[in-house]
Amino acid sequence: MTSDVNLAQLRALVAVADTGGFGAAADELGISQSAVSHAVAALERSLGAPVLRRGSPCRPTPLGEQVLPHARTAVASALAVRAIAARHSGGLTGTVRLAAPTTVCQALLPGLLKDWRAAHPQLTVRVFEGEDEELAAWLEAGTVDAAVLVDAGPLPPGAVALGADSMHALLRRDHPLAGQPTIHVAELEDDDFLLSEGGCERQIREAYRRAGTRFTPRHRIRDLNTLIGMVHAGVGVSVMPALALTMLPADCVLVPIRPAVHRTLSLTGPTGRPWSPAVSGLLAGVAAGAGVGTGVVARATGTGAGTVVGA
């Protein structure tokens, strides 16, 4: 080793590993691409071996994989120190990377982001959209600092239960079932079923299991907006959470299904390492605003149980 490792080098490594490239890492850090390249090169000289495989995208080498968790800890600790100082002087600062599913990004986060911006003008919240099964892994790996998780089970201290998001049938407004107060899943058997593979498949299958009805999706669609567009075009029907309401065109409706199933949404930091003061501060504010019964989801959808949405 020719020199000591410093925080700027570790910060550059984390940014390139997370974004997949030097240019994107430079944008994230707010410095030049040349500065990122020099920082990574200096780190590699200090360690005596490469930590990144250059390419598209860039990936950590075996040495980089071993160094990366420690680099994340060092960067997070430095941010925590700055955040502690900021709280001591009366405000949250820094950046919180927050991951959430598509429907949460569409319906819940805009309001939360607006509130956070007003309450903590020196704090930046960066949103990462992901599929349900990705989010917990991102959180524990340190790719993000907080996440909205689906059906997370026992939560660490400080986590916030946002509420229950019920499953609804997605139909065109001119569908024969669109005017009913609720729809039994067996009533959807005459239509081609479009299944979103990005999330909620477990809840949908559970509804069909409880009903004793065979579940045979005709189409499997990864992107939720594509699925909505296909239902809108008359290709078939689907089932999705109430939070999808904000994504619908005017001539589509959501109707509660029977048997009733829902997903629970929780806003949390990681379980395997301490939370930054910024994450703790944001979540404490959400908990205080949610109040008893955690009505964040209900307020976002504007619905109650058994209500036809969009009809």
Secondary structure, DSSP 8 states (H G I E B T S, - for coil): --S---HHHHHHHHHHHHHSSHHHHHHHHTS-HHHHHHHHHHHHHHHTS-SEE-SSS-EE-HHHHHHHHHHHHHHHHHHHHHHHHHHHTTS--EEEEEEE-HHHHHHTHHHHHHHHHHH-TTEEEEEEE--HHHHHHHHHHTS-SEEEEES--S--TT-EEEEEEEEEEEEETTSTTTTSS-EEGGGGTTS-BEEETTS-HHHHHHHHHHHT-----SEEES-HHHHHHHHHTTS-BEEEEGGGGGG--TTEEEEEEES--EEEEEEE--SSS---HHHHHHHHHHHHHHTTTT-HHHHHHT--TT--B--
